[in-house]
Every structure is written in C-alpha cells, then in structure tokens.
Amino acid sequence: MNLAKLPGSDRFAGIATTAELAAAGLTDARIRTLVRSGVLDPVCRGAYARADLAARARAAGARSERMLAIAAAIAVAGGPAAASHHDAAIVHGLDLLQRPPRGDVLVGLTQRPPSRSAVPMPRPRR
C-alpha cells in the first residue's frame, strides 16, 4: 500500500482513525495485516500511525512520544477537539513542574454543545 494514500497522512505521524481507514476501504483484517507487517502502529484504541513516523517520534524523546498520544486522542475525539491541561502545555512547548499522568491524555471540545436554553421555553405569566 502506498503510505501517502493513507487517510490522515497530513496529521502528526500520519495518524488515521479506524473509521477513516474503513472509509478508505480497509477492512479490519487488512488493518491487522498492516499492523503485523509493520506499516501501521496502533497508538491507542481507534487510532493508528504510520509505523516509520511513530518510531521516529518515539525515538525523539518523551515529548514527541506524548505528542503522538495527544494527536491520536484528538483524532479519535474528532470534531473541534484540542489538548487540555498538561497536554496543552506540552503541545505549546511549555515546561512542566511535574510529569503529566501516565496513560491518560486530556482532550476537550473547543465548541460548546447547544445549551438547554436554546430550546424555546414558555415565558412565565406575570
């Protein structure tokens, strides 16, 4: 498979979600084959990176490895998502006083869902 044709190839480490790979015509069996053959690297549940780019990111150090996890989490969250808390600081290259919690990546939505007040409510009578 031509790596440039993988969906999401413009993301950090060529990250693509399972849904994007399926939309591009890859079956679950084909994805597993690409993982076994070293073309794709599972980063988190629902996200894969190009194995060569993921290996390069991991070799570059802890910050790049965390960036890989952050990019995967944002891709899986979809829509208007952004890194939050420790992870936002890492993305922006800020120094932390302590290491971020292992494993969890904090991602928040950048747009509010419609509030309940958006539904027309009857006005109280005076």
Summary of the structure (lengths in Angstrom):
residues: 126
radius of gyration: 18.7
end to end distance: 69.9
largest distance: 72.2
contacts: 314
relative contact order: 0.13
helix: 44%
strand: 13%
